[in-house]
Amino acid sequence: MDVTEIMDSIKALPMGAKKDLAYKVIREIDRIEKLEGAAQRFATLLAIAESVTGLRNDPKRRDSRSVLLRTIIVWRMIDEGYSYTDIGRAMGKDHSTVSYFARMRKDAVAIPMAFREHLTMYGKLVLALNDND
């Protein structure tokens, strides 16, 4: 199907169906832009977090250091208002991974000594971001 056929099909639709289609297209464009924004922000935070913490991210690894790095980035993105779904997609993971990291944060607040390294690394990331702003 080429563009001309698509345009002819749209022209043949009743006005209400055209409006519905237009709203669907606009919502999809917004969703894609939001996802691209989240992916760019994740990449930026990853680069900054790697430089200030000295940790390196390997998205396929599940060792504590790699998870720690991803955790502090997720915490920051949650603070910035990104949805769990957008953060998960930006990471190449499911939103349930982000939900798990959010629960870890509640534990870190409740039991700070058990999550001392997480909180220290998160503090370094926040300070570095504040210096860049």
Backbone as ProteinMPNN parsed JSONL, in Angstrom:
{"seq_chain_A": "MDVTEIMDSIKALPMGAKKDLAYKVIREIDRIEKLEGAAQRFATLLAIAESVTGLRNDPKRRDSRSVLLRTIIVWRMIDEGYSYTDIGRAMGKDHSTVSYFARMRKDAVAIPMAFREHLTMYGKLVLALNDND", "coords_chain_A": {"N_chain_A": [[0.851, -1.171, 0.0], [0.652, 2.147, -0.904], [1.378, 5.665, -0.221], [-0.58, 7.264, -1.448], [-2.803, 5.561, -1.633], [-3.309, 5.197, 1.07], [-3.965, 7.817, 1.857], [-6.293, 8.191, 0.31], [-7.929, 6.285, 1.516], [-8.197, 7.399, 4.068], [-9.506, 9.798, 3.438], [-11.958, 8.773, 2.679], [-13.154, 8.075, 5.034], [-15.683, 8.704, 7.561], [-16.263, 11.888, 9.242], [-16.111, 11.692, 12.1], [-14.629, 9.327, 12.447], [-12.259, 10.125, 11.282], [-11.402, 12.043, 13.128], [-11.02, 10.414, 15.406], [-8.942, 8.791, 14.456], [-6.973, 10.728, 14.074], [-6.533, 11.543, 16.759], [-5.528, 9.147, 17.804], [-3.147, 8.905, 16.347], [-1.763, 11.186, 17.228], [-1.515, 10.584, 19.988], [0.131, 8.33, 19.789], [2.453, 9.429, 18.657], [3.199, 11.165, 20.75], [3.723, 9.218, 22.717], [5.937, 7.894, 21.596], [7.816, 10.0, 21.471], [8.067, 10.538, 24.19], [9.16, 8.126, 25.098], [11.599, 8.127, 23.687], [12.763, 10.336, 24.901], [13.041, 9.385, 27.529], [14.852, 7.31, 27.089], [17.086, 8.737, 26.194], [17.605, 10.255, 28.494], [18.191, 8.22, 30.317], [20.568, 7.24, 29.176], [22.222, 9.488, 29.471], [22.261, 9.803, 32.287], [23.439, 7.365, 32.914], [26.032, 7.622, 31.82], [27.024, 9.738, 33.397], [26.765, 8.623, 35.973], [28.481, 6.403, 35.775], [30.922, 7.736, 35.514], [31.191, 9.19, 37.952], [30.898, 7.283, 39.988], [32.62, 5.257, 39.38], [31.839, 2.781, 38.666], [30.929, 0.279, 36.242], [28.586, -0.294, 33.662], [27.035, -3.205, 32.612], [24.583, -4.302, 30.786], [23.65, -6.932, 30.676], [24.623, -8.274, 32.815], [24.208, -9.481, 36.166], [25.484, -9.026, 38.481], [26.283, -7.618, 41.719], [27.444, -5.034, 41.565], [26.838, -4.059, 38.983], [24.058, -4.078, 39.116], [23.717, -2.29, 41.199], [24.526, 0.136, 40.009], [22.546, 0.456, 38.004], [20.351, 0.626, 39.682], [20.644, 3.083, 41.113], [20.386, 4.876, 39.026], [17.788, 4.388, 38.178], [16.416, 5.202, 40.506], [16.9, 7.947, 40.396], [15.603, 8.648, 37.989], [12.981, 8.058, 38.659], [12.601, 10.011, 40.608], [12.634, 12.181, 38.907], [10.24, 11.98, 37.655], [9.607, 10.15, 35.631], [7.729, 7.457, 34.215], [7.312, 4.08, 35.426], [7.109, 2.252, 33.353], [8.228, 3.649, 31.157], [10.85, 4.023, 32.076], [11.679, 1.367, 32.345], [11.538, 0.477, 29.657], [13.481, 2.162, 28.563], [15.726, 1.11, 29.745], [15.749, -1.344, 28.633], [14.438, -3.313, 29.896], [11.763, -4.846, 31.81], [8.849, -3.202, 33.241], [8.482, -4.225, 35.758], [10.982, -4.68, 36.814], [11.812, -2.103, 37.382], [9.924, -1.489, 39.303], [10.752, -3.232, 41.309], [13.245, -2.057, 41.949], [12.282, 0.337, 42.972], [10.991, -0.574, 45.278], [13.235, -1.445, 46.63], [14.348, 0.985, 47.259], [12.595, 1.992, 49.17], [13.182, 0.217, 51.2], [15.813, 0.981, 51.617], [15.499, 3.48, 52.733], [14.197, 2.793, 55.069], [16.04, 1.067, 56.297], [18.833, 2.241, 56.485], [21.575, 1.561, 56.972], [21.937, -0.968, 55.882], [21.835, -0.454, 53.229], [23.898, 1.209, 52.652], [25.94, 1.553, 50.684], [24.426, 1.877, 48.341], [23.052, 4.263, 48.925], [25.201, 6.022, 49.234], [26.361, 6.02, 46.647], [24.181, 6.983, 45.223], [23.98, 9.525, 46.307], [26.398, 10.619, 45.347], [25.811, 10.669, 42.601], [23.651, 12.483, 42.546], [24.905, 14.826, 43.493], [26.766, 15.237, 41.411], [25.002, 15.693, 39.283], [23.756, 18.029, 40.184], [25.915, 19.762, 40.051], [26.239, 19.893, 37.314], [23.961, 21.197, 36.463]], "CA_chain_A": [[0.0, 0.0, 0.0], [1.466, 3.359, -0.958], [0.843, 6.831, 0.483], [-1.798, 7.713, -2.128], [-3.888, 4.673, -1.221], [-3.602, 5.494, 2.474], [-4.667, 9.102, 1.88], [-7.641, 7.96, -0.224], [-8.671, 5.562, 2.552], [-8.511, 8.361, 5.128], [-10.518, 10.721, 2.911], [-13.242, 8.074, 2.592], [-13.702, 7.888, 6.379], [-16.548, 9.783, 8.059], [-15.537, 12.887, 10.033], [-15.841, 11.167, 13.447], [-13.546, 8.345, 12.353], [-11.026, 10.888, 11.017], [-10.975, 12.633, 14.405], [-10.493, 9.321, 16.229], [-7.652, 8.411, 13.889], [-6.027, 11.813, 14.366], [-6.181, 11.456, 18.176], [-4.672, 7.966, 17.98], [-1.826, 9.222, 15.795], [-1.126, 12.153, 18.129], [-1.119, 9.855, 21.197], [1.272, 7.464, 19.463], [3.626, 10.309, 18.501], [3.575, 11.573, 22.116], [4.311, 8.057, 23.394], [7.268, 7.655, 21.032], [8.687, 11.089, 21.911], [8.322, 10.345, 25.615], [10.073, 6.997, 25.218], [12.922, 8.566, 23.236], [13.273, 11.209, 25.952], [13.46, 8.547, 28.653], [16.063, 6.582, 26.68], [18.193, 9.698, 26.191], [17.912, 10.602, 29.874], [18.861, 7.06, 30.907], [21.944, 7.213, 28.661], [22.946, 10.598, 30.103], [22.49, 9.449, 33.69], [24.381, 6.249, 32.937], [27.382, 8.153, 31.592], [27.424, 10.509, 34.578], [26.904, 7.698, 37.101], [29.714, 5.633, 35.584], [32.107, 8.563, 35.76], [31.349, 9.588, 39.357], [30.956, 6.147, 40.913], [33.673, 4.324, 38.988], [31.227, 1.503, 38.298], [30.667, 0.117, 34.806], [27.323, -0.988, 33.409], [26.893, -4.249, 31.611], [23.15, -4.566, 30.952], [23.337, -8.36, 30.756], [25.146, -8.831, 34.06], [23.365, -9.341, 37.337], [26.311, -8.924, 39.685], [25.816, -6.547, 42.604], [27.933, -3.716, 41.138], [26.047, -3.639, 37.816], [22.701, -3.806, 39.599], [23.809, -1.06, 41.985], [24.563, 1.268, 39.086], [21.21, 0.609, 37.417], [19.433, 1.01, 40.754], [20.705, 4.516, 41.421], [19.856, 5.6, 37.868], [16.329, 4.259, 38.252], [15.944, 6.072, 41.588], [16.915, 9.329, 39.918], [14.565, 8.838, 36.975], [11.708, 8.094, 39.387], [12.543, 11.358, 41.191], [12.386, 13.145, 37.828], [8.865, 11.848, 37.207], [9.392, 9.187, 34.548], [6.908, 6.313, 34.623], [8.028, 2.813, 35.52], [7.132, 1.646, 32.025], [9.205, 4.367, 30.329], [12.193, 3.716, 32.586], [11.959, -0.026, 31.975], [11.825, 0.409, 28.219], [14.766, 2.828, 28.331], [16.762, 0.186, 30.218], [15.652, -2.619, 27.929], [13.889, -4.247, 30.88], [10.332, -4.752, 32.057], [8.527, -2.255, 34.303], [8.556, -4.899, 37.055], [12.345, -4.456, 37.307], [11.798, -0.754, 37.961], [9.127, -1.604, 40.523], [11.63, -3.869, 42.29], [14.21, -1.051, 42.394], [11.545, 1.299, 43.801], [10.815, -1.214, 46.587], [14.558, -1.421, 47.28], [14.559, 2.326, 47.786], [11.84, 2.08, 50.425], [13.982, -0.515, 52.182], [17.007, 1.775, 51.901], [15.086, 4.552, 53.644], [13.851, 2.168, 56.352], [17.228, 0.437, 56.893], [19.925, 2.885, 55.743], [22.885, 0.908, 57.104], [21.986, -2.123, 54.984], [21.935, 0.047, 51.853], [24.843, 2.325, 52.721], [26.613, 1.752, 49.399], [23.432, 2.429, 47.416], [22.788, 5.664, 49.266], [26.42, 6.777, 48.946], [26.468, 6.175, 45.192], [23.093, 7.858, 44.793], [24.389, 10.873, 46.699], [27.413, 11.077, 44.39], [25.131, 10.979, 41.341], [22.872, 13.714, 42.731], [25.853, 15.944, 43.553], [27.292, 15.459, 40.068], [23.927, 16.301, 38.478], [23.582, 19.397, 40.649], [27.045, 20.536, 39.522], [26.048, 20.057, 35.862], [22.8, 22.058, 36.182]], "C_chain_A": [[0.892, 1.228, 0.0], [0.74, 4.529, -0.286], [-0.473, 7.296, -0.134], [-2.996, 6.861, -1.707], [-4.291, 4.933, 0.231], [-4.395, 6.791, 2.577], [-6.095, 8.952, 1.372], [-8.512, 7.244, 0.809], [-9.085, 6.498, 3.683], [-9.598, 9.318, 4.673], [-11.9, 10.073, 2.874], [-13.894, 7.879, 3.961], [-14.677, 9.005, 6.742], [-15.758, 10.683, 9.019], [-15.191, 12.379, 11.436], [-14.689, 10.18, 13.455], [-12.215, 9.034, 12.069], [-10.492, 11.502, 12.307], [-10.364, 11.566, 15.31], [-9.107, 8.901, 15.759], [-6.595, 9.466, 14.203], [-5.584, 11.769, 15.828], [-5.262, 10.267, 18.448], [-3.262, 8.242, 17.485], [-1.077, 10.167, 16.724], [-0.666, 11.462, 19.414], [0.098, 8.972, 20.95], [2.558, 8.285, 19.299], [4.115, 10.77, 19.876], [4.261, 10.439, 22.861], [5.734, 7.804, 22.917], [8.246, 8.739, 21.483], [9.053, 10.938, 23.388], [9.325, 9.211, 25.831], [11.487, 7.378, 24.783], [13.558, 9.479, 24.276], [13.781, 10.42, 27.142], [14.747, 7.801, 28.32], [17.271, 7.506, 26.668], [18.599, 10.061, 27.618], [18.635, 9.451, 30.577], [20.317, 7.016, 30.46], [22.792, 8.308, 29.299], [23.276, 10.265, 31.554], [23.494, 8.313, 33.826], [25.816, 6.743, 32.776], [27.885, 8.915, 32.82], [27.665, 9.582, 35.767], [28.168, 6.859, 36.974], [30.938, 6.469, 35.91], [32.275, 8.909, 37.231], [31.471, 8.418, 40.313], [32.111, 5.196, 40.609], [33.149, 2.948, 38.632], [31.002, 1.46, 36.796], [29.402, -0.701, 34.623], [27.489, -2.022, 32.315], [25.452, -4.712, 31.737], [22.776, -6.041, 31.091], [23.787, -8.986, 32.066], [24.204, -8.554, 35.215], [24.186, -9.3, 38.619], [25.917, -7.665, 40.461], [26.256, -5.154, 42.134], [27.141, -3.192, 39.937], [24.627, -3.275, 38.233], [22.676, -2.513, 40.405], [23.773, 0.169, 41.079], [23.189, 1.514, 38.472], [20.196, 1.094, 38.459], [19.456, 2.507, 40.996], [20.208, 5.359, 40.244], [18.331, 5.555, 37.877], [15.773, 5.163, 39.347], [15.874, 7.511, 41.106], [15.799, 9.584, 38.906], [13.171, 8.841, 37.609], [11.525, 9.474, 40.011], [12.191, 12.408, 40.143], [11.005, 12.979, 37.202], [8.615, 10.917, 36.039], [8.565, 8.022, 35.067], [7.766, 5.051, 34.669], [8.157, 2.159, 34.147], [8.179, 2.312, 31.142], [10.64, 4.073, 30.774], [12.59, 2.305, 32.174], [12.308, -0.161, 30.506], [13.172, 1.052, 27.898], [15.935, 1.922, 28.72], [16.81, -1.099, 29.403], [15.147, -3.716, 28.845], [12.381, -4.043, 30.969], [10.07, -3.751, 33.178], [8.605, -2.905, 35.682], [9.96, -4.777, 37.663], [12.424, -3.099, 37.996], [11.012, -0.76, 39.27], [9.956, -2.233, 41.647], [12.644, -2.864, 42.838], [13.536, -0.005, 43.283], [11.301, 0.727, 45.203], [12.136, -1.245, 47.362], [14.808, -0.059, 47.916], [13.805, 2.515, 49.105], [12.584, 1.351, 51.538], [15.21, 0.293, 52.591], [16.685, 2.917, 52.859], [14.811, 3.972, 55.029], [15.076, 1.613, 57.072], [18.478, 1.004, 56.201], [21.278, 2.183, 55.835], [23.022, -0.279, 56.158], [22.181, -1.698, 53.527], [22.903, 1.228, 51.777], [25.503, 2.607, 51.371], [25.662, 2.351, 48.366], [23.231, 3.923, 47.665], [24.003, 6.543, 48.986], [26.561, 7.045, 47.457], [25.386, 7.097, 44.661], [23.43, 9.308, 45.138], [25.438, 11.444, 45.759], [26.777, 11.467, 43.06], [24.368, 12.297, 41.454], [23.794, 14.927, 42.785], [26.423, 16.265, 42.179], [26.245, 16.116, 39.172], [23.688, 17.741, 38.882], [24.702, 20.304, 40.137], [26.874, 20.826, 38.04], [24.903, 21.004, 35.527], [23.116, 23.51, 36.282]], "O_chain_A": [[1.799, 1.333, 0.826], [-0.395, 4.378, 0.165], [-1.389, 7.683, 0.591], [-4.078, 7.39, -1.453], [-5.473, 4.893, 0.572], [-5.386, 6.857, 3.304], [-7.016, 9.53, 1.949], [-9.693, 7.559, 0.957], [-10.199, 6.399, 4.197], [-10.517, 9.621, 5.435], [-12.907, 10.764, 3.023], [-15.078, 7.548, 4.033], [-14.518, 10.135, 6.281], [-14.716, 10.284, 9.539], [-14.081, 12.615, 11.913], [-13.864, 10.192, 14.368], [-11.168, 8.596, 12.547], [-9.287, 11.489, 12.558], [-9.312, 11.786, 15.911], [-8.207, 8.682, 16.571], [-5.462, 9.136, 14.556], [-4.4, 11.937, 16.119], [-4.323, 10.374, 19.237], [-2.288, 7.855, 18.131], [0.111, 9.973, 16.981], [0.442, 11.715, 19.886], [0.988, 8.876, 21.795], [3.624, 7.872, 19.756], [5.318, 10.766, 20.136], [5.256, 10.655, 23.553], [6.628, 7.534, 23.719], [9.383, 8.433, 21.84], [10.193, 11.176, 23.786], [10.232, 9.328, 26.655], [12.462, 6.999, 25.433], [14.764, 9.405, 24.509], [14.828, 10.741, 27.705], [15.63, 7.673, 29.168], [18.36, 7.111, 27.083], [19.787, 10.164, 27.922], [19.576, 9.675, 31.339], [21.207, 6.779, 31.276], [23.955, 8.077, 29.631], [24.413, 10.422, 31.998], [24.306, 8.304, 34.751], [26.707, 6.327, 33.516], [29.035, 8.754, 33.229], [28.652, 9.735, 36.486], [28.857, 6.628, 37.968], [31.888, 5.972, 36.514], [33.403, 8.924, 37.723], [32.1, 8.554, 41.362], [32.531, 4.423, 41.471], [33.928, 2.044, 38.33], [30.897, 2.504, 36.152], [29.172, -1.677, 35.336], [28.016, -1.741, 31.238], [25.114, -5.431, 32.677], [21.691, -6.359, 31.577], [23.382, -10.102, 32.395], [23.501, -7.544, 35.245], [23.657, -9.512, 39.711], [25.29, -6.76, 39.911], [25.506, -4.191, 42.292], [26.81, -2.007, 39.884], [24.065, -2.286, 37.761], [21.729, -1.733, 40.308], [23.061, 1.133, 41.363], [22.722, 2.652, 38.425], [19.297, 1.875, 38.147], [18.402, 3.138, 41.076], [19.666, 6.444, 40.451], [17.668, 6.559, 37.616], [14.758, 5.826, 39.137], [14.9, 8.215, 41.376], [15.128, 10.615, 38.961], [12.281, 9.551, 37.143], [10.436, 10.046, 39.957], [11.533, 13.403, 40.447], [10.632, 13.747, 36.316], [7.508, 10.896, 35.501], [8.687, 7.642, 36.232], [8.813, 4.974, 34.027], [9.194, 1.583, 33.822], [8.935, 1.628, 30.453], [11.532, 3.897, 29.943], [13.707, 2.077, 31.709], [13.271, -0.841, 30.153], [13.919, 0.548, 27.06], [16.998, 1.964, 28.101], [17.781, -1.853, 29.469], [15.391, -4.899, 28.611], [11.808, -3.187, 30.296], [10.962, -3.475, 33.98], [8.777, -2.204, 36.679], [10.108, -4.773, 38.885], [13.028, -2.965, 39.06], [11.404, -0.103, 40.235], [9.868, -1.81, 42.8], [12.88, -2.817, 44.045], [14.142, 0.484, 44.236], [11.393, 1.449, 46.196], [12.157, -1.092, 48.583], [15.41, 0.034, 48.986], [14.322, 3.126, 50.041], [12.613, 1.81, 52.68], [15.603, 0.294, 53.757], [17.508, 3.277, 53.7], [15.15, 4.584, 56.042], [15.16, 1.67, 58.298], [19.11, 0.304, 55.41], [22.049, 2.207, 54.875], [24.122, -0.563, 55.683], [22.636, -2.485, 52.697], [22.748, 2.124, 50.947], [25.614, 3.762, 50.961], [26.05, 3.235, 47.602], [23.239, 4.731, 46.737], [23.854, 7.685, 48.549], [26.849, 8.171, 47.05], [25.631, 7.899, 43.76], [23.185, 10.212, 44.339], [25.381, 12.623, 45.409], [27.154, 12.473, 42.459], [24.437, 13.134, 40.554], [23.491, 15.955, 42.18], [26.55, 17.435, 41.818], [26.574, 17.003, 38.384], [23.444, 18.592, 38.027], [24.468, 21.471, 39.825], [27.306, 21.871, 37.554], [24.867, 21.56, 34.429], [22.24, 24.349, 36.073]]}, "name": "protein", "num_of_chains": 1, "seq": "MDVTEIMDSIKALPMGAKKDLAYKVIREIDRIEKLEGAAQRFATLLAIAESVTGLRNDPKRRDSRSVLLRTIIVWRMIDEGYSYTDIGRAMGKDHSTVSYFARMRKDAVAIPMAFREHLTMYGKLVLALNDND"}
